[in-house]
Amino acid sequence: MVVFQNHNKQMKAPYVTYADFEALVRKIFFFGREDEKREKSYTVETEHHEAFGYSYTVVRSDGEDLGPKVYRGINAVGTFFREILQEEVKIRESLAASKPIVMVHENWIKFKSATDCHICNKSLIKDEFLDSLPVWSVEEDSEGGEKCSYKGQRHKKCFYTAQN
């Protein structure tokens, strides 16, 4: 029997970063050292790529683009790492901020009567699955803020598998 097992591919990532580097291609001149290089390897380097700029953007799962960041200059790789680490701090702060959970009457009924994991569709009632978790998704509300919506129940095992 074929069973879906890639549960980690079923959930959206809250943020995605798209990045692109630009590089200068510089010729490498050996001045007679080709034979010396060939003793160590049959691969001869003829060009060196030197990163001189990048562009990246962070996109939330609701599609909002947090704006492109562009850099041109020396030490592009080091600058990129510094900026991407600052973006990580902002993302972690955003994810850690509490958001109101929207539970309409129908969601409460689904929550109280849930018998199957909404990811793997196996029973939540069996002894090994008594430890289940409610699942929420973060969405943009009408005022431009964020809210949480109830999605269903799932096993703790499915939750941790979906996180990896």
N, CA, C and O atoms as a DFTB+ gen file, in Angstrom:
656 C
 N C O
     1  1       0.847      -1.175       0.000
     2  2       0.000       0.000       0.000
     3  2       0.900       1.247       0.000
     4  3       1.878       1.303       0.745
     5  1       0.576       2.228      -0.818
     6  2       1.328       3.474      -0.900
     7  2       0.756       4.454       0.114
     8  3      -0.447       4.714       0.140
     9  1       1.649       4.998       0.957
    10  2       1.233       5.945       1.993
    11  2       2.094       7.190       1.877
    12  3       3.313       7.098       1.726
    13  1       1.470       8.342       1.948
    14  2       2.203       9.610       1.912
    15  2       3.037       9.739       3.183
    16  3       2.504       9.629       4.287
    17  1       4.363       9.978       3.033
    18  2       5.241      10.062       4.187
    19  2       5.996      11.377       4.287
    20  3       6.604      11.644       5.324
    21  1       5.982      12.205       3.259
    22  2       6.737      13.457       3.267
    23  2       5.913      14.582       3.878
    24  3       5.627      15.587       3.226
    25  1       5.534      14.395       5.147
    26  2       4.687      15.381       5.816
    27  2       5.376      16.738       5.943
    28  3       4.706      17.770       5.999
    29  1       6.708      16.743       5.989
    30  2       7.429      18.007       6.110
    31  2       7.270      18.875       4.869
    32  3       7.553      20.072       4.923
    33  1       6.832      18.314       3.770
    34  2       6.646      19.089       2.543
    35  2       5.221      19.626       2.417
    36  3       4.900      20.324       1.456
    37  1       4.377      19.302       3.382
    38  2       2.981      19.688       3.304
    39  2       2.721      21.068       3.896
    40  3       1.752      21.719       3.506
    41  1       3.541      21.528       4.811
    42  2       3.323      22.804       5.485
    43  2       4.149      23.901       4.825
    44  3       5.265      23.662       4.363
    45  1       3.592      25.097       4.786
    46  2       4.306      26.235       4.218
    47  2       5.376      26.723       5.184
    48  3       5.209      26.651       6.402
    49  1       6.466      27.215       4.630
    50  2       7.479      27.881       5.443
    51  2       6.980      29.304       5.708
    52  3       6.434      29.933       4.802
    53  1       7.154      29.826       6.927
    54  2       6.633      31.167       7.216
    55  2       7.354      32.267       6.441
    56  3       6.748      33.296       6.140
    57  1       8.619      32.077       6.115
    58  2       9.402      33.044       5.352
    59  2      10.316      32.302       4.390
    60  3      10.800      31.212       4.695
    61  1      10.548      32.900       3.226
    62  2      11.477      32.355       2.244
    63  2      12.391      33.495       1.805
    64  3      11.928      34.614       1.586
    65  1      13.687      33.213       1.678
    66  2      14.645      34.216       1.216
    67  2      15.178      33.801      -0.144
    68  3      15.636      32.673      -0.330
    69  1      15.112      34.724      -1.090
    70  2      15.665      34.514      -2.422
    71  2      16.875      35.432      -2.559
    72  3      16.776      36.633      -2.309
    73  1      18.016      34.870      -2.956
    74  2      19.240      35.668      -3.051
    75  2      19.976      35.351      -4.351
    76  3      19.863      34.256      -4.901
    77  1      20.731      36.339      -4.823
    78  2      21.523      36.184      -6.032
    79  2      22.803      36.998      -5.884
    80  3      22.761      38.164      -5.491
    81  1      23.929      36.387      -6.195
    82  2      25.227      37.077      -6.162
    83  2      25.666      37.416      -7.577
    84  3      25.361      36.694      -8.526
    85  1      26.373      38.505      -7.701
    86  2      27.024      38.867      -8.952
    87  2      28.530      38.786      -8.709
    88  3      29.010      39.123      -7.626
    89  1      29.264      38.342      -9.715
    90  2      30.703      38.160      -9.541
    91  2      31.473      38.686     -10.744
    92  3      30.991      38.681     -11.877
    93  1      32.671      39.134     -10.457
    94  2      33.622      39.490     -11.514
    95  2      34.427      38.235     -11.820
    96  3      34.820      37.508     -10.907
    97  1      34.671      37.983     -13.087
    98  2      35.480      36.830     -13.477
    99  2      36.839      37.368     -13.890
   100  3      36.959      38.095     -14.877
   101  1      37.858      37.006     -13.127
   102  2      39.216      37.496     -13.385
   103  2      40.082      36.331     -13.881
   104  3      40.025      35.227     -13.340
   105  1      40.867      36.590     -14.896
   106  2      41.785      35.594     -15.440
   107  2      42.908      35.331     -14.442
   108  3      43.366      36.242     -13.752
   109  1      43.339      34.088     -14.375
   110  2      44.468      33.710     -13.528
   111  2      45.658      33.475     -14.455
   112  3      45.591      32.647     -15.364
   113  1      46.724      34.190     -14.226
   114  2      47.930      34.048     -15.044
   115  2      48.963      33.260     -14.252
   116  3      49.277      33.598     -13.111
   117  1      49.497      32.191     -14.877
   118  2      50.421      31.296     -14.188
   119  2      51.884      31.638     -14.439
   120  3      52.732      31.359     -13.592
   121  1      52.188      32.221     -15.557
   122  2      53.568      32.568     -15.905
   123  2      54.514      31.376     -15.759
   124  3      55.524      31.459     -15.061
   125  1      54.181      30.271     -16.420
   126  2      55.066      29.116     -16.453
   127  2      54.852      28.115     -15.331
   128  3      55.630      27.168     -15.218
   129  1      53.838      28.280     -14.501
   130  2      53.619      27.345     -13.397
   131  2      52.590      26.275     -13.736
   132  3      52.159      25.551     -12.839
   133  1      52.180      26.145     -14.996
   134  2      51.179      25.164     -15.376
   135  2      51.631      23.741     -15.044
   136  3      50.837      22.929     -14.570
   137  1      52.916      23.438     -15.297
   138  2      53.432      22.089     -15.025
   139  2      53.388      21.785     -13.534
   140  3      53.066      20.666     -13.135
   141  1      53.709      22.775     -12.715
   142  2      53.668      22.612     -11.252
   143  2      52.252      22.285     -10.788
   144  3      52.072      21.437      -9.914
   145  1      51.242      22.945     -11.362
   146  2      49.849      22.707     -10.998
   147  2      49.386      21.329     -11.466
   148  3      48.608      20.670     -10.776
   149  1      49.865      20.887     -12.642
   150  2      49.407      19.612     -13.197
   151  2      49.954      18.422     -12.427
   152  3      49.379      17.336     -12.509
   153  1      51.031      18.581     -11.688
   154  2      51.548      17.492     -10.868
   155  2      50.574      17.166      -9.740
   156  3      50.501      16.017      -9.304
   157  1      49.835      18.148      -9.266
   158  2      48.890      17.958      -8.168
   159  2      47.486      17.599      -8.663
   160  3      46.771      16.848      -7.999
   161  1      47.087      18.131      -9.830
   162  2      45.738      17.919     -10.325
   163  2      45.700      18.115     -11.831
   164  3      46.502      18.864     -12.388
   165  1      44.760      17.435     -12.492
   166  2      44.582      17.633     -13.922
   167  2      43.693      18.844     -14.207
   168  3      43.573      19.275     -15.354
   169  1      43.077      19.384     -13.172
   170  2      42.240      20.567     -13.325
   171  2      43.111      21.810     -13.237
   172  3      43.863      21.989     -12.279
   173  1      43.002      22.654     -14.233
   174  2      43.781      23.891     -14.240
   175  2      42.813      25.053     -14.085
   176  3      41.911      25.233     -14.902
   177  1      43.002      25.828     -13.047
   178  2      42.167      27.003     -12.834
   179  2      42.606      28.093     -13.794
   180  3      43.781      28.460     -13.839
   181  1      41.663      28.604     -14.557
   182  2      41.984      29.670     -15.509
   183  2      41.327      30.984     -15.137
   184  3      41.728      32.047     -15.613
   185  1      40.292      30.907     -14.266
   186  2      39.563      32.114     -13.871
   187  2      39.197      32.035     -12.400
   188  3      39.075      30.951     -11.829
   189  1      39.024      33.199     -11.802
   190  2      38.635      33.307     -10.395
   191  2      37.378      34.168     -10.323
   192  3      37.350      35.280     -10.850
   193  1      36.339      33.652      -9.671
   194  2      35.104      34.415      -9.483
   195  2      35.196      35.196      -8.178
   196  3      35.414      34.613      -7.116
   197  1      35.034      36.490      -8.256
   198  2      35.120      37.354      -7.085
   199  2      33.767      38.048      -6.900
   200  3      33.368      38.876      -7.719
   201  1      33.071      37.701      -5.820
   202  2      31.752      38.294      -5.562
   203  2      31.904      39.788      -5.314
   204  3      32.724      40.217      -4.502
   205  1      31.094      40.580      -6.031
   206  2      31.168      42.030      -5.827
   207  2      29.805      42.625      -5.508
   208  3      29.710      43.828      -5.264
   209  1      28.757      41.826      -5.503
   210  2      27.444      42.361      -5.178
   211  2      26.417      41.259      -5.019
   212  3      26.645      40.111      -5.399
   213  1      25.287      41.630      -4.452
   214  2      24.197      40.678      -4.267
   215  2      22.881      41.432      -4.166
   216  3      22.835      42.650      -3.990
   217  1      21.841      40.670      -4.282
   218  2      20.488      41.169      -4.051
   219  2      19.732      40.037      -3.377
   220  3      19.906      38.870      -3.728
   221  1      18.898      40.382      -2.411
   222  2      18.046      39.362      -1.809
   223  2      16.737      39.989      -1.373
   224  3      16.642      41.199      -1.171
   225  1      15.745      39.155      -1.235
   226  2      14.456      39.593      -0.741
   227  2      13.890      38.495       0.150
   228  3      14.147      37.312      -0.071
   229  1      13.121      38.893       1.154
   230  2      12.465      37.974       2.066
   231  2      10.967      38.057       1.782
   232  3      10.398      39.147       1.725
   233  1      10.331      36.896       1.605
   234  2       8.908      36.844       1.296
   235  2       8.197      36.047       2.378
   236  3       8.604      34.935       2.714
   237  1       7.121      36.632       2.924
   238  2       6.310      35.929       3.920
   239  2       5.420      34.898       3.240
   240  3       5.216      34.959       2.028
   241  1       4.890      33.955       4.005
   242  2       4.059      32.894       3.432
   243  2       2.760      33.434       2.845
   244  3       2.142      32.771       2.012
   245  1       2.333      34.630       3.265
   246  2       1.131      35.225       2.679
   247  2       1.432      35.975       1.383
   248  3       0.538      36.583       0.795
   249  1       2.709      35.932       0.931
   250  2       3.083      36.541      -0.330
   251  2       3.640      37.940      -0.228
   252  3       4.098      38.492      -1.228
   253  1       3.615      38.534       0.962
   254  2       4.126      39.900       1.091
   255  2       5.646      39.906       0.988
   256  3       6.339      39.201       1.723
   257  1       6.144      40.710       0.068
   258  2       7.578      40.868      -0.160
   259  2       8.079      41.960       0.780
   260  3       7.551      43.072       0.774
   261  1       9.085      41.654       1.582
   262  2       9.589      42.623       2.554
   263  2      10.615      43.567       1.940
   264  3      11.336      44.255       2.663
   265  1      10.683      43.603       0.629
   266  2      11.531      44.570      -0.060
   267  2      12.899      44.028      -0.404
   268  3      13.517      43.332       0.401
   269  1      13.379      44.344      -1.602
   270  2      14.704      43.854      -1.981
   271  2      15.809      44.645      -1.293
   272  3      15.673      45.841      -1.036
   273  1      16.888      43.962      -1.005
   274  2      18.103      44.584      -0.472
   275  2      19.191      44.357      -1.515
   276  3      19.418      43.225      -1.941
   277  1      19.864      45.429      -1.929
   278  2      20.883      45.346      -2.968
   279  2      22.176      45.928      -2.419
   280  3      22.167      46.947      -1.729
   281  1      23.292      45.268      -2.733
   282  2      24.608      45.750      -2.305
   283  2      25.600      45.536      -3.434
   284  3      25.612      44.485      -4.076
   285  1      26.439      46.550      -3.670
   286  2      27.565      46.436      -4.597
   287  2      28.769      47.025      -3.904
   288  3      28.709      48.141      -3.389
   289  1      29.863      46.283      -3.885
   290  2      31.081      46.798      -3.261
   291  2      31.985      45.685      -2.792
   292  3      31.787      44.510      -3.099
   293  1      32.993      46.099      -2.033
   294  2      33.963      45.123      -1.537
   295  2      33.352      44.307      -0.408
   296  3      32.403      44.739       0.246
   297  1      33.910      43.120      -0.190
   298  2      33.476      42.201       0.862
   299  2      31.976      41.904       0.774
   300  3      31.272      41.961       1.782
   301  1      31.494      41.593      -0.413
   302  2      30.070      41.337      -0.614
   303  2      29.592      40.126       0.182
   304  3      28.488      40.142       0.726
   305  1      30.405      39.086       0.255
   306  2      29.991      37.878       0.973
   307  2      29.863      38.161       2.471
   308  3      28.879      37.762       3.093
   309  1      30.844      38.843       3.049
   310  2      30.784      39.181       4.472
   311  2      29.610      40.090       4.791
   312  3      28.936      39.903       5.804
   313  1      29.361      41.073       3.934
   314  2      28.231      41.977       4.136
   315  2      26.913      41.227       4.025
   316  3      25.982      41.482       4.789
   317  1      26.833      40.299       3.074
   318  2      25.624      39.486       2.916
   319  2      25.340      38.695       4.191
   320  3      24.208      38.681       4.676
   321  1      26.359      38.040       4.729
   322  2      26.151      37.252       5.944
   323  2      25.703      38.117       7.107
   324  3      24.824      37.717       7.871
   325  1      26.294      39.300       7.256
   326  2      25.870      40.206       8.332
   327  2      24.404      40.598       8.162
   328  3      23.640      40.571       9.127
   329  1      24.008      40.958       6.948
   330  2      22.629      41.380       6.713
   331  2      21.643      40.230       6.858
   332  3      20.544      40.419       7.379
   333  1      22.023      39.044       6.405
   334  2      21.103      37.906       6.481
   335  2      20.904      37.499       7.948
   336  3      19.819      37.058       8.325
   337  1      21.942      37.645       8.771
   338  2      21.792      37.361      10.201
   339  2      20.880      38.388      10.866
   340  3      20.137      38.041      11.783
   341  1      20.921      39.642      10.422
   342  2      20.000      40.655      10.934
   343  2      18.563      40.330      10.514
   344  3      17.627      40.533      11.287
   345  1      18.392      39.825       9.287
   346  2      17.060      39.413       8.833
   347  2      16.541      38.263       9.701
   348  3      15.358      38.213      10.036
   349  1      17.434      37.346      10.059
   350  2      17.026      36.225      10.916
   351  2      16.503      36.727      12.251
   352  3      15.502      36.218      12.755
   353  1      17.168      37.721      12.828
   354  2      16.714      38.284      14.103
   355  2      15.310      38.875      13.944
   356  3      14.445      38.654      14.791
   357  1      15.084      39.624      12.865
   358  2      13.759      40.216      12.619
   359  2      12.692      39.137      12.459
   360  3      11.593      39.257      13.000
   361  1      13.024      38.076      11.708
   362  2      12.068      36.992      11.489
   363  2      11.747      36.289      12.799
   364  3      10.582      36.010      13.085
   365  1      12.773      36.000      13.596
   366  2      12.536      35.338      14.886
   367  2      11.670      36.192      15.794
   368  3      10.797      35.666      16.484
   369  1      11.895      37.515      15.809
   370  2      11.065      38.411      16.611
   371  2       9.625      38.387      16.126
   372  3       8.694      38.372      16.932
   373  1       9.439      38.384      14.809
   374  2       8.093      38.344      14.240
   375  2       7.382      37.041      14.604
   376  3       6.200      37.050      14.947
   377  1       8.103      35.923      14.528
   378  2       7.500      34.634      14.852
   379  2       7.225      34.482      16.349
   380  3       6.294      33.780      16.743
   381  1       8.037      35.141      17.180
   382  2       7.861      35.037      18.633
   383  2       6.739      35.933      19.147
   384  3       6.198      35.688      20.225
   385  1       6.385      36.959      18.393
   386  2       5.330      37.875      18.826
   387  2       3.990      37.138      18.846
   388  3       3.641      36.431      17.901
   389  1       3.251      37.316      19.933
   390  2       1.965      36.633      20.035
   391  2       0.960      37.277      19.093
   392  3       0.944      38.494      18.912
   393  1       0.136      36.448      18.509
   394  2      -0.883      36.892      17.565
   395  2      -2.234      36.361      18.040
   396  3      -2.308      35.270      18.604
   397  1      -3.283      37.113      17.819
   398  2      -4.595      36.625      18.270
   399  2      -5.023      35.392      17.478
   400  3      -4.828      35.323      16.264
   401  1      -5.600      34.430      18.170
   402  2      -6.081      33.206      17.536
   403  2      -7.560      33.377      17.235
   404  3      -8.353      33.684      18.125
   405  1      -7.922      33.177      15.984
   406  2      -9.305      33.331      15.560
   407  2      -9.962      31.954      15.576
   408  3      -9.635      31.096      14.756
   409  1     -10.885      31.748      16.506
   410  2     -11.608      30.484      16.602
   411  2     -13.098      30.789      16.514
   412  3     -13.712      31.234      17.484
   413  1     -13.665      30.544      15.347
   414  2     -15.110      30.699      15.217
   415  2     -15.768      29.430      15.753
   416  3     -15.091      28.442      16.039
   417  1     -17.079      29.468      15.885
   418  2     -17.817      28.357      16.488
   419  2     -17.545      27.031      15.768
   420  3     -17.400      25.991      16.410
   421  1     -17.478      27.073      14.429
   422  2     -17.236      25.841      13.658
   423  2     -15.852      25.256      13.974
   424  3     -15.689      24.037      14.016
   425  1     -14.846      26.136      14.199
   426  2     -13.503      25.659      14.541
   427  2     -13.502      24.944      15.883
   428  3     -12.835      23.921      16.044
   429  1     -14.253      25.482      16.858
   430  2     -14.323      24.830      18.168
   431  2     -14.969      23.455      18.040
   432  3     -14.539      22.501      18.689
   433  1     -15.980      23.354      17.222
   434  2     -16.641      22.059      17.024
   435  2     -15.663      21.072      16.400
   436  3     -15.575      19.927      16.844
   437  1     -14.917      21.504      15.362
   438  2     -13.915      20.634      14.731
   439  2     -12.839      20.227      15.721
   440  3     -12.417      19.071      15.742
   441  1     -12.392      21.169      16.543
   442  2     -11.346      20.917      17.530
   443  2     -11.794      19.863      18.545
   444  3     -11.056      18.925      18.844
   445  1     -13.007      20.028      19.068
   446  2     -13.508      19.106      20.095
   447  2     -13.822      17.721      19.533
   448  3     -13.736      16.726      20.254
   449  1     -14.184      17.649      18.253
   450  2     -14.586      16.360      17.691
   451  2     -13.506      15.728      16.810
   452  3     -13.776      14.719      16.158
   453  1     -12.302      16.284      16.769
   454  2     -11.241      15.745      15.908
   455  2     -10.865      14.332      16.333
   456  3     -10.586      14.078      17.505
   457  1     -10.861      13.424      15.377
   458  2     -10.471      12.039      15.661
   459  2      -9.280      11.605      14.818
   460  3      -8.649      10.590      15.111
   461  1      -8.967      12.375      13.762
   462  2      -7.861      12.021      12.864
   463  2      -6.881      13.177      12.753
   464  3      -7.265      14.344      12.818
   465  1      -5.610      12.834      12.586
   466  2      -4.558      13.817      12.355
   467  2      -4.791      14.437      10.979
   468  3      -4.979      13.707      10.005
   469  1      -4.783      15.762      10.878
   470  2      -5.060      16.391       9.585
   471  2      -3.879      16.277       8.621
   472  3      -4.012      16.648       7.455
   473  1      -2.719      15.772       9.076
   474  2      -1.556      15.603       8.198
   475  2      -1.485      14.183       7.651
   476  3      -1.458      13.985       6.436
   477  1      -1.455      13.182       8.551
   478  2      -1.272      11.796       8.088
   479  2      -2.585      11.016       8.025
   480  3      -2.603       9.876       7.561
   481  1      -3.682      11.617       8.488
   482  2      -5.017      11.020       8.479
   483  2      -5.134       9.755       9.327
   484  3      -6.083       8.991       9.150
   485  1      -4.186       9.513      10.251
   486  2      -4.291       8.390      11.174
   487  2      -5.055       8.840      12.415
   488  3      -5.188      10.033      12.687
   489  1      -5.543       7.871      13.146
   490  2      -6.387       8.148      14.306
   491  2      -5.621       8.872      15.414
   492  3      -4.465       8.551      15.692
   493  1      -6.275       9.849      16.040
   494  2      -5.732      10.509      17.225
   495  2      -6.155       9.779      18.496
   496  3      -5.641      10.068      19.577
   497  1      -7.085       8.843      18.376
   498  2      -7.688       8.185      19.525
   499  2      -6.827       7.040      20.050
   500  3      -6.847       6.771      21.251
   501  1      -6.078       6.362      19.198
   502  2      -5.265       5.232      19.644
   503  2      -4.302       5.678      20.737
   504  3      -3.900       6.840      20.784
   505  1      -3.934       4.742      21.619
   506  2      -3.089       5.067      22.771
   507  2      -1.793       5.770      22.386
   508  3      -1.374       6.705      23.067
   509  1      -1.154       5.333      21.304
   510  2       0.132       5.930      20.941
   511  2      -0.022       7.350      20.405
   512  3       0.970       8.071      20.292
   513  1      -1.244       7.767      20.072
   514  2      -1.449       9.094      19.503
   515  2      -2.260      10.009      20.422
   516  3      -2.779      11.029      19.968
   517  1      -2.377       9.665      21.691
   518  2      -3.155      10.508      22.594
   519  2      -2.548      11.896      22.756
   520  3      -3.243      12.840      23.130
   521  1      -1.268      12.020      22.479
   522  2      -0.630      13.332      22.589
   523  2      -0.702      14.039      21.242
   524  3       0.192      13.889      20.410
   525  1      -1.749      14.800      21.029
   526  2      -1.919      15.530      19.773
   527  2      -1.863      17.028      20.033
   528  3      -2.023      17.485      21.165
   529  1      -1.635      17.784      18.962
   530  2      -1.498      19.234      19.057
   531  2      -2.461      19.922      18.095
   532  3      -2.692      19.435      16.989
   533  1      -3.025      21.059      18.518
   534  2      -3.792      21.845      17.551
   535  2      -2.828      22.552      16.602
   536  3      -1.702      22.866      16.988
   537  1      -3.252      22.802      15.380
   538  2      -2.401      23.436      14.376
   539  2      -3.026      24.752      13.932
   540  3      -4.227      24.829      13.676
   541  1      -2.191      25.789      13.845
   542  2      -2.645      27.121      13.464
   543  2      -1.855      27.574      12.245
   544  3      -0.757      27.077      11.993
   545  1      -2.403      28.500      11.501
   546  2      -1.638      29.138      10.435
   547  2      -1.706      30.641      10.655
   548  3      -2.706      31.165      11.146
   549  1      -0.631      31.326      10.285
   550  2      -0.571      32.772      10.435
   551  2      -0.988      33.407       9.118
   552  3      -0.454      33.076       8.060
   553  1      -1.946      34.320       9.193
   554  2      -2.446      34.996       8.011
   555  2      -2.531      36.485       8.285
   556  3      -2.513      36.916       9.438
   557  1      -2.623      37.268       7.220
   558  2      -2.762      38.718       7.365
   559  2      -4.234      39.037       7.595
   560  3      -5.107      38.506       6.909
   561  1      -4.506      39.913       8.573
   562  2      -5.891      40.308       8.808
   563  2      -6.225      41.561       8.000
   564  3      -5.371      42.102       7.298
   565  1      -7.458      42.011       8.106
   566  2      -7.925      43.137       7.295
   567  2      -7.242      44.455       7.653
   568  3      -7.272      45.393       6.857
   569  1      -6.631      44.546       8.827
   570  2      -5.965      45.776       9.257
   571  2      -4.473      45.762       8.975
   572  3      -3.760      46.659       9.425
   573  1      -3.979      44.767       8.241
   574  2      -2.561      44.686       7.900
   575  2      -1.730      43.959       8.936
   576  3      -0.529      43.780       8.739
   577  1      -2.340      43.530      10.046
   578  2      -1.620      42.772      11.069
   579  2      -1.672      41.287      10.763
   580  3      -2.037      40.882       9.659
   581  1      -1.309      40.488      11.734
   582  2      -1.332      39.045      11.550
   583  2      -2.308      38.424      12.530
   584  3      -2.491      38.928      13.637
   585  1      -2.934      37.330      12.124
   586  2      -3.823      36.572      12.992
   587  2      -3.553      35.093      12.789
   588  3      -2.975      34.696      11.777
   589  1      -3.965      34.285      13.737
   590  2      -3.799      32.840      13.646
   591  2      -5.159      32.205      13.391
   592  3      -6.155      32.597      14.000
   593  1      -5.202      31.238      12.501
   594  2      -6.433      30.512      12.216
   595  2      -6.223      29.035      12.508
   596  3      -5.153      28.487      12.243
   597  1      -7.243      28.400      13.050
   598  2      -7.195      26.971      13.378
   599  2      -7.219      26.144      12.100
   600  3      -8.046      26.392      11.222
   601  1      -6.316      25.154      11.979
   602  2      -6.251      24.299      10.798
   603  2      -6.663      22.859      11.083
   604  3      -7.169      22.181      10.189
   605  1      -6.460      22.382      12.297
   606  2      -6.808      21.006      12.622
   607  2      -5.908      20.452      13.702
   608  3      -5.037      21.150      14.222
   609  1      -6.126      19.172      14.041
   610  2      -5.326      18.481      15.039
   611  2      -4.273      17.638      14.341
   612  3      -4.482      17.180      13.218
   613  1      -3.132      17.429      15.008
   614  2      -2.119      16.521      14.474
   615  2      -1.338      15.896      15.611
   616  3      -1.316      16.400      16.734
   617  1      -0.688      14.766      15.285
   618  2       0.156      14.078      16.254
   619  2       1.394      14.920      16.534
   620  3       1.843      15.684      15.679
   621  1       1.940      14.776      17.734
   622  2       3.206      15.449      18.027
   623  2       4.292      14.955      17.077
   624  3       5.134      15.737      16.634
   625  1       4.277      13.658      16.763
   626  2       5.257      13.081      15.855
   627  2       5.145      13.758      14.479
   628  3       6.168      14.080      13.875
   629  1       3.944      13.975      13.984
   630  2       3.767      14.655      12.686
   631  2       4.208      16.118      12.768
   632  3       4.755      16.667      11.811
   633  1       3.961      16.738      13.924
   634  2       4.390      18.130      14.117
   635  2       5.905      18.251      14.008
   636  3       6.413      19.122      13.302
   637  1       6.629      17.372      14.710
   638  2       8.090      17.455      14.698
   639  2       8.658      17.026      13.350
   640  3       9.691      17.546      12.927
   641  1       8.000      16.082      12.662
   642  2       8.441      15.688      11.333
   643  2       8.252      16.839      10.350
   644  3       9.098      17.066       9.486
   645  1       7.138      17.567      10.482
   646  2       6.863      18.699       9.585
   647  2       7.830      19.840       9.830
   648  3       8.064      20.640       8.923
   649  1       8.403      19.947      11.025
   650  2       9.340      21.022      11.335
   651  2      10.696      20.790      10.680
   652  3      11.426      21.750      10.430
   653  1      11.054      19.522      10.393
   654  2      12.381      19.197       9.832
   655  2      12.377      19.108       8.349
   656  3      13.416      18.843       7.744
